[in-house]
């Protein structure tokens, strides 16, 4: 479960980066 949490956090960081790059 801890691994899944890390994956979600990583995905959130990727989303943030995409929004910052796109915005």
C-alpha positions as CSV (number, residue, x, y, z in Angstrom):
1,X,0.0,0.0,0.0
2,X,2.9,2.3,0.7
3,X,4.2,1.7,-2.8
4,X,0.8,2.8,-4.2
5,X,0.8,5.9,-2.1
6,X,4.3,6.8,-3.5
7,X,3.0,6.2,-7.1
8,X,0.1,8.6,-6.5
9,X,2.4,11.2,-5.1
10,X,4.7,10.9,-8.1
11,X,1.7,11.2,-10.5
12,X,0.6,14.3,-8.7
13,X,4.1,15.8,-9.1
14,X,4.0,14.9,-12.9
15,X,0.6,16.6,-13.1
16,X,1.9,19.7,-11.4
17,X,4.8,19.8,-13.8
18,X,2.5,19.5,-16.8
19,X,0.2,22.2,-15.6
20,X,3.2,24.5,-14.9
21,X,4.7,23.8,-18.3
22,X,1.4,24.1,-20.1
23,X,0.2,27.2,-18.1
